Amino acid sequence: MSFNLQDLELPFLTRNNSMWRMIEPELNRQLEEIKTPSDFINSLHKEVQLLIPSGECSIQNVARKLGISSRTLQRNLAQAGTTFKAELQSVQKKMALHFSKDLNLTTDEISYLLGYSEVSSFTRAFRKWTGMTLNQYRKKLI
């Protein structure tokens, strides 16, 4: 059972205790799933990976996809000892390392696929992650 975030924000028009007893266990189960840090981070990574290519990977859009508010997303990340920016960069790094194996992709193309507006920003990030340029990394792979 899943609920649209916008529907959850609507007030109940009537009080219905029998309906509440039916849905409360499922809601509590879903809350427990969200509270498990590794499952939550994995779900976050999946959504981030899907949103990066569209250029719409913002904390608001990821939260919407997860069915929570952006503030709740930030709280859950803080409880897990991380931030949205750190997790976004983690996904970008994994994607960059994957794309770097495809020698047909240029630095510009990989930069674009990872959502960077400037190639130089991607180049700096890749060097920070690996300690080398994309070309050096690729030569090491061969």
Secondary structure, DSSP 4 states (H G I P E B T S, - for coil): ----HHHHTSPPSS--HHHHHHHHHHHHHHHHHHHSHHHHHHHHHHHHHHHGGGT---HHHHHHHHTS-HHHHHHHHHHTT--HHHHHHHHHHHHHHHHHT-TTS-HHHHHHHTT-SSHHHHHHHHHHHHSS-HHHHHHHH-
